Amino acid sequence: MCSIEMQANLSYTSYEDHYQAMLRGFDPNSSTERTFLDYLYTALTNATAFSPTDTLPLTQTAKVLMGIQGTAAIVTVGLVVARAVNILA
């Protein structure tokens, strides 16, 4: 049986404090400060459109893995198109 524990803590003084606590629940090293990897992931997903647009990975590891998946997808499509052109030519 799977159970989900929710911690009710009413000591948060602001939304930002609550948001930071929620992020630490996903990744203890996470913060809302943007890094180069955040911008690289956004650029990659916008340029290729081979990634889910309705979900946003919160951790750096998830962003890297999803970026690799998007890059692998675009490379695979390129190889298939190149092979098809080679066969037809």
N, C-alpha and C positions, 0 to 999 in steps of 0.2 A: 504494500500500500504506500502510495506517495503522499506525503503531507508537505504543505508549504507553511512555513512559520512567518508571520508578519509581526514586526516589532512596532508597537505603538509607542512613539516617543513624542510627547507634547512639549519638550523643552526647546524645540527649534525657535529661534527668534525671528527668522526670516525665511523666505522661500529659498534664497541662495544657500543657507545652512542646510536646509532639508535636501536640496538638490545635490550638494556636495556629499552629504551622508549617503544618499542613494547611489551616487557614482562609486563611492568607496565600497559599497556592497558588491558591485560588479567587478571592480578592479581597485585594489588598495592604492595603486600608484597613479590612479586617474585624477584628472583635474579638468576644469573647463578651459584652461589655457590652451590655445591653439599652437600646434607645432608644424614643422615642415611636412611631416607625414600626413597630417590632416588635410593640408592643401593639396598635396600630391594625390591622395586618394580621391578628393573631390574632382580634381582635374582629370584623372584617369576615368572615373565613372561618367563624367560629363562628355568626354571626348569619344569614348568607345560605346557607351550604352550597352555594355555586356555585363551589367551588374544589376542587382535588384535596386530599384529606385524607391521602394516603399519601406525599406529598412535602413537603419543607420547603425553600423557597428560602433560600439562604445569603446572598445579596447584597441590599443595599438596593434596587438597581435591579430585581431579580427580584421582590421583594416589592411594589414599586410597580406593576409591570406586571401581576402576578397580581391585585393588588387592583383595578386598573382593569378587568381582564377580569371579575372577579366582580361588580363594580358594573354593568358593561355588560350582563351576563347578567340580573341582577335587573331592570334597567330595561327590557330587551327583553321579558321575561316580563310585566311590568306593562303595557307598551304593547299586547301581544297580547291580554291579558285585557280591557283597557279597550276595545279595538276590538271584541272579541267581544260585550261587554256592550252597546256602542253599536249594533251590528247587531241584536241580539235585542230591544232596548228600543224 
